[in-house]
Amino acid sequence: MFPVLFLLVFLSGCGRNETKPNIVLIIIDTLRADHLGCYGYDRNTSPTIDSLAASGTLWEEVQAQSSWTLPAITSIFTGLDVRQHGAGRKNDQVYGMNPNTPFLPLLLNHSGYATCGIFNVYLLSEQFGFNKGFDSFSCNWMGSTEAENSVNQAIDWIQNFNQNEPFFLALHVFDVHDPYDPPPPFDLLFSQNGSEGITDWPRLESGSLDNPEFYKDHIINMYDGEIAWTDFQISRLLQFLRNSGLDENTVIIITSDHGEEFLEHNGFGHGKTMYQEVVHVPLIISGPGFEKGLVDSSVRAHIDILPTILDMIGAENPADLSGYSLLDHEIPHRTIPSSNVNSSYAPPVAAIRFGESKLIWNSASDESREFNLSTDPLELNPLSAQESLLDSVLYYWSTPPVLPPVTSNRDIIDAALRDLGYF
């Protein structure tokens, strides 16, 4: 009965906005907030995104719900935290969301939206239920060089859909993820010699990094070049919307699933830790209903994106959501959880953020460290953990899934995850 009940509740709230906006949700994989100009970065990596922030609202403090792709983006599309939806990897088995889990494209489709999903990694394929509710769906299993083609595909779809109805486009691009190998001329933006064939951290046979400090600047140069390349491709999509006259009634949302480590805590990549370089993500929304040039410093989360979109079109939220609409400025002072739980890395680690306080907890050792992000933004000086935050992380850890997650083909998934560097 659950799917029918949530759908009836959802549909009962539809129709309050007679003219519903088009919605474009752009998820840039592995993009750190602090490598964008609009978040204070000193390199010109993101002129398009910076311009979009100037014409809309930027949230300074947004926490991802996980440090790797599958659970993080599932949280974006369901409004549920990682423990609630259960998608990810656990005990050598990979899980997708339950088919009956409320899912943003399906909710919008039932509300009269034409829907298109373009994704670029196997973790977001139909194997994990990401095709649900999309009229048009595609997933390039290993799309690390597909930003240009994906934008072309998005433009083609918008040109050909029935423009008597509003549209929802979800565009996920993977180019910023390793290997860091931006095409010319973006490979030379921040490096005189381009990639020189080095597109990831060189590793020894043992699996440890080979002379990481020597390669750090090169890796960051290539990473920033990937951001600039992706930013340029986004500019093409936004220019098409302007030229087509669609921009005035289109809301653009830009975020990422997680960040990336560059040795800040002696780590690299993502999926392992819960430090801010991995879980602090950008969130920018521009379009009807969002104040121009506003910078919002409230602490927000991935789980707030779905209720915001439903609020925009006058729809009620399904039950069990963890998030709050970004349009609602009167929300409770709450704890926001994140975890790499269900990842292939052991031991699982969780984090709880409450205002400027952040607790990181190791589930295997039961050790915890607290940081004050206002006085220690780099998380270098751990404090004694507050009992209230310890209680919060244990409560989060004990949360059962809203609906049982489902298993997927293990052999195929293990090969895909191995190719992506997750184990």
C-alpha positions as CSV (number, residue, x, y, z in Angstrom):
1,M,0.0,0.0,0.0
2,F,2.9,2.4,0.6
3,P,3.5,3.4,-3.1
4,V,-0.2,4.2,-3.6
5,L,-0.5,6.1,-0.4
6,F,2.6,8.3,-1.1
7,L,1.4,9.0,-4.6
8,L,-2.1,10.1,-3.4
9,V,-0.5,12.4,-0.9
10,F,1.8,13.8,-3.5
11,L,-0.9,14.3,-6.1
12,S,-3.2,16.0,-3.6
13,G,-0.8,18.9,-3.3
14,C,-0.3,19.4,-7.1
15,G,-1.8,22.2,-9.0
16,R,-1.2,25.2,-6.7
17,N,1.3,26.6,-9.3
18,E,-0.6,27.0,-12.6
19,T,2.6,27.8,-14.5
20,K,5.3,25.3,-13.4
21,P,8.9,26.0,-14.2
22,N,11.1,23.8,-16.2
23,I,13.8,22.3,-14.0
24,V,17.4,21.4,-15.0
25,L,19.4,19.5,-12.3
26,I,23.1,19.3,-13.1
27,I,25.2,17.0,-11.0
28,I,28.9,17.3,-11.6
29,D,30.6,14.2,-10.2
30,T,33.5,14.6,-7.8
31,L,33.4,18.5,-7.7
32,R,34.7,20.2,-4.6
33,A,32.9,23.3,-3.6
34,D,36.2,25.1,-2.8
35,H,37.5,24.7,-6.4
36,L,34.9,27.0,-7.8
37,G,35.4,30.8,-8.1
38,C,32.1,31.6,-6.5
39,Y,33.2,29.6,-3.4
40,G,36.4,31.6,-3.1
41,Y,38.9,29.7,-5.3
42,D,41.7,31.8,-6.8
43,R,41.7,30.1,-10.2
44,N,39.3,30.8,-13.0
45,T,37.9,27.3,-13.2
46,S,34.2,28.1,-13.3
47,P,33.2,31.3,-15.1
48,T,29.8,29.9,-16.1
49,I,28.9,28.5,-12.7
50,D,30.1,31.7,-11.1
51,S,27.8,33.7,-13.4
52,L,24.9,31.4,-12.5
53,A,25.6,32.0,-8.8
54,A,25.6,35.7,-9.4
55,S,22.2,35.5,-11.0
56,G,20.8,33.1,-8.4
57,T,21.3,31.8,-4.9
58,L,24.4,30.1,-3.6
59,W,24.4,27.9,-0.4
60,E,27.8,28.1,1.3
61,E,27.5,25.1,3.6
62,V,26.0,22.1,2.0
63,Q,26.8,18.6,3.3
64,A,26.7,15.5,1.0
65,Q,25.1,12.5,2.5
66,S,27.9,10.2,1.4
67,S,31.5,10.3,0.1
68,W,30.8,8.2,-3.0
69,T,28.5,8.3,-5.9
70,L,25.7,5.7,-5.6
71,P,24.5,6.5,-2.0
72,A,25.0,10.2,-2.4
73,I,23.0,10.6,-5.6
74,T,20.4,8.3,-4.3
75,S,19.9,10.7,-1.5
76,I,19.5,13.6,-3.9
77,F,16.8,11.8,-5.9
78,T,14.9,10.4,-2.9
79,G,15.3,13.0,-0.1
80,L,16.4,10.1,2.2
81,D,19.7,9.8,4.0
82,V,22.0,6.8,3.3
83,R,20.7,4.6,6.1
84,Q,17.1,5.2,5.1
85,H,17.4,4.3,1.4
86,G,20.2,1.6,1.9
87,A,21.7,2.0,-1.6
88,G,25.4,1.2,-1.8
89,R,27.8,-1.5,-1.0
90,K,27.7,-3.7,2.2
91,N,29.3,-7.0,3.0
92,D,30.6,-7.5,-0.5
93,Q,27.2,-7.0,-2.0
94,V,26.0,-3.9,-3.9
95,Y,22.4,-2.7,-3.3
96,G,20.1,-0.4,-5.3
97,M,17.1,1.4,-4.0
98,N,13.8,-0.4,-3.6
99,P,11.6,0.0,-6.7
100,N,8.9,1.4,-4.5
101,T,11.1,4.2,-3.0
102,P,9.7,7.6,-3.8
103,F,11.9,9.0,-6.6
104,L,12.1,12.5,-7.9
105,P,11.6,11.9,-11.7
106,L,8.6,9.7,-11.0
107,L,7.1,12.3,-8.7
108,L,7.6,15.0,-11.4
109,N,6.4,12.7,-14.2
110,H,3.1,12.1,-12.3
111,S,2.8,15.9,-11.9
112,G,2.8,16.5,-15.6
113,Y,6.5,16.9,-16.3
114,A,8.3,15.5,-19.3
115,T,11.4,13.9,-17.9
116,C,14.9,13.2,-19.3
117,G,17.8,11.6,-17.4
118,I,21.4,11.5,-18.8
119,F,23.9,9.8,-16.6
120,N,27.6,8.8,-17.0
121,V,28.5,6.1,-14.7
122,Y,27.3,2.5,-14.2
123,L,26.3,3.2,-10.6
124,L,23.5,5.4,-11.9
125,S,22.2,2.9,-14.5
126,E,18.9,1.1,-14.6
127,Q,20.5,-1.7,-12.6
128,F,20.1,0.5,-9.6
129,G,16.7,1.9,-10.5
130,F,17.8,5.3,-11.8
131,N,15.6,4.9,-15.0
132,K,12.4,5.0,-12.9
133,G,10.1,7.9,-14.0
134,F,12.2,9.1,-16.9
135,D,10.5,9.4,-20.3
136,S,13.9,9.4,-21.9
137,F,16.9,7.7,-20.1
138,S,20.4,6.9,-20.9
139,C,23.5,5.9,-18.9
140,N,27.0,5.7,-20.3
141,W,28.7,3.1,-18.0
142,M,32.1,4.8,-18.1
143,G,31.4,8.4,-19.2
144,S,34.6,10.1,-18.0
145,T,35.0,12.0,-21.3
146,E,31.3,12.4,-22.2
147,A,30.4,16.0,-21.0
148,E,30.3,17.4,-24.6
149,N,28.2,14.5,-25.9
150,S,25.9,14.6,-22.9
151,V,25.2,18.3,-23.4
152,N,24.5,17.6,-27.1
153,Q,22.1,14.9,-26.1
154,A,20.3,17.2,-23.6
155,I,19.9,19.9,-26.2
156,D,18.6,17.5,-28.7
157,W,16.0,16.2,-26.2
158,I,14.8,19.7,-25.2
159,Q,14.4,20.7,-28.9
160,N,12.2,17.7,-29.6
161,F,10.0,17.3,-26.5
162,N,6.4,18.5,-26.3
163,Q,6.8,22.1,-25.2
164,N,3.2,22.3,-24.1
165,E,4.3,20.7,-20.8
166,P,7.1,21.6,-18.4
167,F,10.2,19.5,-18.5
168,F,12.7,18.1,-15.9
169,L,16.2,17.4,-17.2
170,A,18.7,15.6,-14.9
171,L,22.2,15.8,-16.3
172,H,25.0,14.0,-14.6
173,V,28.6,14.5,-16.0
174,F,31.6,12.4,-14.9
175,D,34.5,14.3,-16.4
176,V,35.8,15.8,-13.2
177,H,36.2,12.3,-11.7
178,D,39.6,10.6,-12.2
179,P,41.3,10.0,-14.6
180,Y,42.1,13.7,-14.7
181,D,42.7,14.2,-18.4
182,P,41.0,17.3,-19.8
183,P,41.0,17.8,-23.6
184,P,43.0,20.6,-25.2
185,P,43.1,23.5,-24.6
186,F,41.8,22.8,-21.0
187,D,44.8,20.6,-20.3
188,L,47.1,23.6,-20.5
189,L,45.0,26.1,-18.5
190,F,46.8,25.5,-15.3
191,S,49.8,23.5,-16.5
192,Q,52.5,24.3,-19.1
193,N,52.9,20.6,-20.1
194,G,49.4,19.2,-20.0
195,S,48.8,15.7,-18.5
196,E,52.2,14.2,-19.7
197,G,50.4,10.9,-19.6
198,I,49.9,11.2,-15.8
199,T,46.1,11.3,-15.3
200,D,45.8,9.8,-11.8
201,W,48.0,9.4,-8.7
202,P,50.9,7.1,-9.6
203,R,50.9,4.0,-7.3
204,L,53.4,1.4,-6.2
205,E,52.7,-2.4,-6.5
206,S,51.7,-2.3,-2.8
207,G,48.8,0.0,-3.7
208,S,50.3,3.0,-1.8
209,L,51.0,6.3,-3.7
210,D,54.4,6.8,-5.3
211,N,55.9,10.1,-4.1
212,P,52.5,11.8,-3.7
213,E,53.8,15.3,-2.7
214,F,55.8,15.4,-6.0
215,Y,52.7,14.8,-8.1
216,K,50.1,16.7,-6.0
217,D,50.4,20.0,-7.9
218,H,50.2,18.2,-11.2
219,I,47.1,16.2,-10.2
220,I,45.3,19.4,-8.9
221,N,46.2,21.2,-12.2
222,M,44.6,18.4,-14.2
223,Y,41.6,18.3,-11.9
224,D,41.0,22.0,-12.2
225,G,41.3,21.7,-16.0
226,E,38.5,19.1,-15.9
227,I,36.3,21.5,-14.0
228,A,37.0,24.3,-16.5
229,W,36.2,21.9,-19.4
230,T,32.9,20.8,-17.7
231,D,32.0,24.5,-17.0
232,F,32.4,25.3,-20.7
233,Q,30.1,22.5,-21.7
234,I,27.5,23.7,-19.2
235,S,27.8,27.2,-20.8
236,R,26.7,25.6,-24.1
237,L,23.5,24.2,-22.5
238,L,22.7,27.5,-20.8
239,Q,23.3,29.5,-24.0
240,F,20.9,27.1,-25.8
241,L,18.2,27.8,-23.2
242,R,18.7,31.6,-23.6
243,N,18.6,31.4,-27.4
244,S,15.4,29.3,-27.2
245,G,13.7,31.7,-24.8
246,L,13.4,29.0,-22.2
247,D,15.6,30.5,-19.6
248,E,13.0,32.9,-18.1
249,N,10.9,29.9,-16.9
250,T,13.7,27.5,-16.2
251,V,15.2,26.8,-12.8
252,I,18.9,25.6,-13.0
253,I,20.2,23.6,-10.1
254,I,24.0,22.8,-9.9
255,T,25.5,20.5,-7.3
256,S,27.9,17.6,-7.0
257,D,27.7,14.2,-5.3
258,H,30.9,14.5,-3.3
259,G,34.4,16.1,-3.4
260,E,37.9,14.8,-3.7
261,E,40.9,14.4,-1.3
262,F,44.3,15.9,-2.3
263,L,46.3,14.7,0.7
264,E,44.7,17.2,3.2
265,H,44.5,14.3,5.7
266,N,47.0,12.2,3.9
267,G,44.3,10.7,1.7
268,F,43.4,10.8,-2.0
269,G,40.3,10.1,-4.0
270,H,37.0,9.7,-2.2
271,G,34.8,7.2,-0.5
272,K,37.1,6.6,2.5
273,T,36.7,9.6,4.9
274,M,34.2,12.1,6.0
275,Y,36.3,15.2,6.0
276,Q,35.0,18.4,4.5
277,E,37.1,18.1,1.3
278,V,34.9,15.1,0.5
279,V,31.5,16.0,1.9
280,H,31.3,19.8,1.4
281,V,29.6,20.2,-2.0
282,P,28.4,23.2,-4.0
283,L,24.7,24.1,-4.4
284,I,23.5,26.9,-6.7
285,I,20.0,27.5,-7.9
286,S,19.0,30.2,-10.4
287,G,15.7,31.0,-11.9
288,P,12.1,32.0,-11.0
289,G,11.6,32.1,-7.2
290,F,15.3,32.3,-6.3
291,E,16.9,35.6,-5.2
292,K,19.6,37.1,-7.4
293,G,23.0,37.3,-5.9
294,L,22.0,35.8,-2.5
295,V,24.6,33.9,-0.5
296,D,22.9,31.7,2.1
297,S,25.1,30.6,5.0
298,S,22.7,28.1,6.6
299,V,23.8,24.5,6.9
300,R,22.0,22.5,4.3
301,A,22.2,19.0,2.7
302,H,21.6,16.9,-0.4
303,I,18.4,15.7,1.1
304,D,17.0,19.2,0.9
305,I,17.0,19.2,-2.9
306,L,14.0,17.0,-3.5
307,P,11.6,18.8,-1.1
308,T,12.8,22.1,-2.6
309,I,11.8,21.0,-6.1
310,L,8.4,19.7,-4.9
311,D,7.9,23.0,-3.0
312,M,8.6,24.9,-6.2
313,I,5.8,23.2,-8.1
314,G,3.3,23.3,-5.1
315,A,3.5,19.5,-4.4
316,E,3.4,17.8,-1.0
317,N,6.3,15.8,0.2
318,P,6.1,12.0,0.4
319,A,6.4,10.5,3.8
320,D,9.7,9.8,5.6
321,L,11.8,12.6,4.0
322,S,14.8,13.8,6.0
323,G,15.2,17.1,4.3
324,Y,13.5,20.5,4.2
325,S,12.8,22.9,1.3
326,L,15.4,25.5,0.7
327,L,12.6,27.9,0.2
328,D,11.6,27.5,3.9
329,H,13.8,29.7,6.0
330,E,12.2,28.5,9.3
331,I,13.6,25.0,9.7
332,P,14.6,23.3,12.9
333,H,18.2,23.5,14.0
334,R,19.0,19.9,13.1
335,T,21.7,17.3,12.8
336,I,22.8,16.3,9.3
337,P,24.3,12.8,8.8
338,S,26.8,11.6,6.2
339,S,28.6,8.2,5.8
340,N,30.6,6.0,3.6
341,V,28.5,3.1,5.0
342,N,27.8,0.5,2.3
343,S,31.1,1.5,0.6
344,S,33.8,-1.1,-0.1
345,Y,36.2,0.6,2.3
346,A,36.4,-0.8,5.8
347,P,35.7,0.3,8.4
348,P,32.6,2.4,7.7
349,V,32.7,5.9,9.0
350,A,29.9,8.3,9.7
351,A,29.7,12.0,10.4
352,I,27.1,14.2,12.1
353,R,27.0,18.0,11.6
354,F,25.1,20.3,13.9
355,G,25.7,23.9,13.1
356,E,29.5,24.5,13.1
357,S,30.1,21.3,15.2
358,K,31.0,18.1,13.3
359,L,31.6,14.6,14.7
360,I,33.3,11.9,12.8
361,W,32.8,8.4,14.1
362,N,34.5,5.1,13.3
363,S,32.1,2.2,13.6
364,A,34.7,-0.5,14.0
365,S,36.8,1.2,16.7
366,D,34.0,3.3,18.2
367,E,36.4,6.2,18.2
368,S,35.2,9.7,17.5
369,R,36.6,13.1,16.8
370,E,34.8,16.4,16.9
371,F,35.7,19.6,15.1
372,N,34.5,23.2,15.3
373,L,34.3,24.2,11.6
374,S,34.1,27.9,12.4
375,T,37.5,28.0,14.2
376,D,39.0,24.9,12.6
377,P,37.7,24.6,9.0
378,L,40.5,22.3,7.9
379,E,39.7,19.8,10.7
380,L,43.1,19.6,12.1
381,N,42.4,20.0,15.8
382,P,40.1,17.4,17.2
383,L,38.0,18.1,20.3
384,S,36.4,15.9,22.9
385,A,33.1,14.6,21.5
386,Q,29.8,16.0,22.8
387,E,27.5,13.4,24.2
388,S,24.6,14.7,22.2
389,L,26.5,14.3,18.9
390,L,27.5,10.7,19.9
391,D,23.9,9.9,20.6
392,S,22.9,11.4,17.2
393,V,25.4,9.3,15.2
394,L,24.4,6.1,17.0
395,Y,20.8,6.9,16.3
396,Y,21.6,7.5,12.7
397,W,23.6,4.2,12.5
398,S,20.7,2.2,13.9
399,T,18.2,3.7,11.4
400,P,16.6,0.9,9.3
401,P,15.9,1.5,5.6
402,V,12.4,2.8,4.8
403,L,12.1,0.0,2.3
404,P,14.5,-3.0,1.9
405,P,17.2,-2.2,-0.7
406,V,17.6,-4.7,-3.6
407,T,20.7,-6.6,-4.7
408,S,22.1,-6.4,-8.2
409,N,24.3,-8.5,-10.4
410,R,27.5,-8.9,-8.3
411,D,29.9,-10.0,-11.0
412,I,29.1,-7.1,-13.3
413,I,29.1,-4.6,-10.5
414,D,32.3,-5.7,-9.0
415,A,34.1,-5.3,-12.4
416,A,32.6,-1.8,-12.8
417,L,33.5,-0.7,-9.3
418,R,37.0,-2.0,-9.8
419,D,37.4,0.0,-13.0
420,L,36.2,3.1,-11.1
421,G,38.9,2.5,-8.4
422,Y,36.5,1.9,-5.6
423,F,38.4,-1.3,-4.6
